[in-house]
Amino acid sequence: MTRPVALVTGAAGQDGSYLTERLVADGYAVHAVVRSPVVATDGVSIHEVDLTDHDGLRRLVLGTAPDEVYNLGGISSVAQSWSEPVRTAEVSGVAVLAILQACLELQQSLGRPVRLLQASSAEIFGEPTDSPQTEATPIRPVSPYGAAKALAHHAVHVYRAHGLHASTAILYNHESPRRPTTFVTRKITRTVASIAAGSSDSLRLGNLDARRDWGWAPDYVDAMVRAIRHDRSDDYIVATGHAHSVRDFVAIAFAHVGIDDWERHVVVDPGLFRPGDPTLLVGDPGHARRTLGWTTSHDFQALVQAMVDHDVALLADA
């Protein structure tokens, strides 16, 4: 029997790495799109393609003839989108149009379904008036990143209306030990592990009261797979429905290594405050739970503790 084929953009990132592992375990032949060379694993073929190379994307889609296409690639930083707004629009918005068009062309030429999952973002909602947000919340982005994601989101609806099985997973903040240390969550867990080991003394942070709807990344990847394989294409909020502060994250991380008086280790740096921090975004995952049977495996405390355990083990092995 021929193995099903999946194409994954952004395969080297946090979500992409979990997704490619999941697809290989499911028996798929996986084509991973990356920006720079990475070591291939069994069942995964690596393709270095820039998302702004629309012709290259089209050739790749037509040449690999995937059954499922997961578009996880793009610029992932709101701050970066302000310094590179045009590139953000090209990579996270226009590229999605190129991929959708190639998928529709492939579907028409082969006479079989080609399914697509677009990794959307809660940033498309901007400053919502309703909380928690649902799939019906108006799309009103307030950053170039949000605008690019909104373009992609609307494009999915256009191609869905033209017969493509195209779904969106509207992702809220989600973390794991695979987060780069440039993200505040991983910065916290790595530094806490270092303080527990006696090799650091302080953790420098910005606004401790900033609140986010934080989930476990592998759970969110599971939601993407469920969405693309569901009989009907649709939009799905992927969130926990609960918000926690940076302070909560820090307290749990320190407590997990046996440090209760954590305040003496934390330095609040006004220079790390984000100007114009957005309105609290909290998603209602009810549609994904009811329709896809999606559930979460890690609550907030378990998420933080798993990340701390990982960074403690890294230091022990160093």
ZAMARGU-4260 file (C-alpha; in steps of 0.2 Angstrom, whole numbers, plus 5000, padded with zeros to 4 digits):
<rodrens>
0) 5000/5000/5000 | 5006/5017/4996 | 5010/5028/5011 | 5001/5044/5012 | 5011/5060/5009
5) 5012/5076/5019 | 5021/5092/5016 | 5025/5103/5031 | 5032/5121/5030 | 5041/5128/5045
10) 5046/5110/5049 | 5061/5115/5059 | 5051/5126/5072 | 5043/5120/5088 | 5027/5115/5080
15) 5035/5108/5064 | 5046/5096/5073 | 5032/5089/5084 | 5021/5088/5068 | 5034/5079/5057
20) 5037/5066/5071 | 5018/5063/5073 | 5016/5061/5054 | 5030/5049/5053 | 5023/5039/5067
25) 5006/5039/5058 | 5015/5031/5043 | 5016/5046/5032 | 5030/5050/5020 | 5035/5068/5025
30) 5042/5082/5015 | 5049/5096/5026 | 5051/5113/5020 | 5065/5123/5029 | 5075/5139/5027
35) 5092/5132/5031 | 5100/5115/5031 | 5094/5102/5044 | 5098/5084/5047 | 5085/5073/5039
40) 5077/5059/5049 | 5069/5042/5043 | 5053/5046/5033 | 5057/5064/5031 | 5063/5072/5015
45) 5071/5090/5017 | 5067/5104/5005 | 5076/5121/5006 | 5063/5133/4999 | 5060/5151/5004
50) 5042/5155/5006 | 5043/5170/4995 | 5048/5159/4980 | 5031/5156/4974 | 5037/5147/4959
55) 5047/5135/4970 | 5033/5132/4981 | 5021/5128/4967 | 5034/5116/4959 | 5036/5108/4976
60) 5018/5105/4979 | 5015/5098/4962 | 5031/5088/4962 | 5028/5079/4979 | 5009/5078/4977
65) 5004/5078/4995 | 4988/5072/5002 | 4990/5084/5017 | 4998/5101/5017 | 5002/5110/5034
70) 5007/5128/5032 | 5016/5132/5048 | 5030/5143/5041 | 5031/5162/5042 | 5037/5176/5053
75) 5032/5172/5071 | 5036/5188/5080 | 5024/5203/5082 | 5039/5214/5086 | 5049/5208/5070
80) 5033/5212/5060 | 5034/5230/5064 | 5052/5231/5058 | 5049/5221/5043 | 5031/5223/5038
85) 5032/5220/5020 | 5042/5204/5022 | 5030/5198/5035 | 5016/5201/5023 | 5025/5191/5009
90) 5030/5177/5020 | 5015/5175/5031 | 5002/5181/5020 | 5005/5181/5001 | 5015/5164/5002
95) 4999/5156/5008 | 4990/5161/4993 | 5003/5153/4982 | 5002/5137/4992 | 4983/5137/4991
100) 4983/5140/4972 | 4996/5126/4970 | 4985/5114/4981 | 4970/5118/4971 | 4979/5115/4954
105) 4986/5098/4961 | 4968/5093/4966 | 4961/5097/4949 | 4975/5088/4940 | 4974/5072/4950
110) 4956/5072/4953 | 4958/5068/4971 | 4957/5079/4987 | 4972/5089/4993 | 4969/5095/5011
115) 4977/5110/5019 | 4979/5116/5037 | 4984/5134/5039 | 4992/5138/5056 | 4982/5154/5060
120) 4985/5165/5075 | 4974/5174/5089 | 4983/5190/5083 | 4970/5191/5069 | 4958/5197/5082
125) 4968/5212/5088 | 4959/5221/5102 | 4943/5210/5103 | 4928/5216/5113 | 4922/5199/5118
130) 4931/5187/5129 | 4934/5172/5127 | 4936/5174/5108 | 4927/5161/5097 | 4928/5157/5078
135) 4914/5171/5076 | 4925/5185/5084 | 4927/5199/5071 | 4945/5199/5063 | 4953/5216/5067
140) 4972/5215/5067 | 4982/5228/5075 | 5000/5223/5069 | 5008/5219/5053 | 5009/5201/5059
145) 4991/5200/5063 | 4987/5208/5046 | 4997/5195/5037 | 4989/5181/5046 | 4972/5189/5043
150) 4976/5189/5024 | 4980/5171/5025 | 4965/5167/5035 | 4953/5175/5023 | 4962/5167/5008
155) 4959/5150/5016 | 4940/5154/5016 | 4941/5159/4997 | 4949/5143/4992 | 4937/5133/5003
160) 4923/5140/4994 | 4931/5134/4978 | 4931/5116/4983 | 4948/5114/4993 | 4947/5105/5010
165) 4956/5120/5019 | 4955/5123/5037 | 4963/5135/5050 | 4969/5132/5067 | 4968/5148/5076
170) 4982/5145/5088 | 4985/5154/5105 | 5001/5154/5115 | 5008/5137/5116 | 5025/5131/5123
175) 5036/5117/5126 | 5055/5113/5129 | 5058/5116/5111 | 5054/5134/5112 | 5069/5145/5108
180) 5077/5154/5123 | 5071/5170/5115 | 5054/5167/5121 | 5050/5172/5138 | 5044/5155/5144
185) 5059/5146/5139 | 5070/5160/5146 | 5062/5158/5163 | 5063/5139/5164 | 5081/5139/5158
190) 5086/5153/5170 | 5077/5144/5185 | 5086/5128/5181 | 5103/5138/5181 | 5098/5146/5198
195) 5094/5130/5205 | 5111/5123/5200 | 5120/5138/5207 | 5127/5144/5191 | 5115/5159/5190
200) 5108/5171/5203 | 5095/5182/5194 | 5081/5181/5181 | 5078/5198/5172 | 5060/5200/5166
205) 5048/5213/5160 | 5030/5215/5165 | 5026/5201/5177 | 5007/5204/5176 | 5006/5201/5158
210) 4993/5187/5155 | 4992/5174/5141 | 4982/5159/5137 | 4996/5146/5137 | 4995/5128/5131
215) 5006/5113/5128 | 5013/5113/5110 | 5011/5094/5106 | 4992/5096/5111 | 4990/5110/5098
220) 4999/5100/5085 | 4986/5086/5088 | 4972/5098/5085 | 4980/5103/5068 | 4980/5084/5063
225) 4962/5082/5069 | 4957/5097/5059 | 4964/5092/5043 | 4958/5075/5044 | 4940/5079/5049
230) 4927/5076/5035 | 4922/5095/5034 | 4935/5109/5033 | 4932/5123/5046 | 4940/5136/5057
235) 4945/5130/5075 | 4951/5140/5090 | 4965/5130/5098 | 4967/5137/5116 | 4964/5132/5134
240) 4951/5145/5139 | 4962/5150/5154 | 4974/5165/5156 | 4989/5165/5168 | 5002/5179/5171
245) 5020/5179/5169 | 5021/5180/5188 | 5011/5163/5189 | 5023/5155/5177 | 5038/5161/5187
250) 5031/5155/5204 | 5027/5138/5197 | 5044/5136/5189 | 5054/5141/5205 | 5043/5130/5216
255) 5046/5115/5205 | 5065/5117/5210 | 5061/5120/5228 | 5063/5139/5229 | 5048/5147/5237
260) 5056/5165/5240 | 5058/5167/5221 | 5056/5186/5222 | 5073/5189/5228 | 5080/5181/5211
265) 5069/5191/5200 | 5074/5208/5193 | 5060/5218/5184 | 5068/5228/5170 | 5057/5242/5163
270) 5067/5241/5147 | 5059/5223/5144 | 5041/5230/5145 | 5032/5228/5128 | 5025/5245/5123
275) 5006/5244/5119 | 5004/5226/5126 | 4988/5219/5117 | 4972/5216/5126 | 4971/5199/5134
280) 4968/5186/5122 | 4959/5170/5129 | 4951/5158/5117 | 4936/5147/5118 | 4941/5129/5112
285) 4923/5123/5113 | 4921/5120/5094 | 4937/5110/5093 | 4932/5100/5108 | 4915/5096/5102
290) 4919/5093/5083 | 4936/5086/5084 | 4936/5077/5100 | 4951/5087/5105 | 4957/5087/5123
295) 4973/5094/5132 | 4985/5082/5140 | 4995/5096/5150 | 4987/5109/5161 | 4997/5125/5165
300) 5006/5119/5180 | 5011/5103/5171 | 5017/5113/5156 | 5028/5124/5166 | 5035/5109/5176
305) 5039/5099/5160 | 5049/5114/5153 | 5059/5116/5170 | 5062/5097/5170 | 5069/5098/5153
310) 5081/5112/5157 | 5087/5104/5173 | 5091/5089/5164 | 5100/5099/5150 | 5111/5107/5163
315) 5114/5090/5172 | 5120/5082/5156 | 5131/5097/5151
</rodrens>
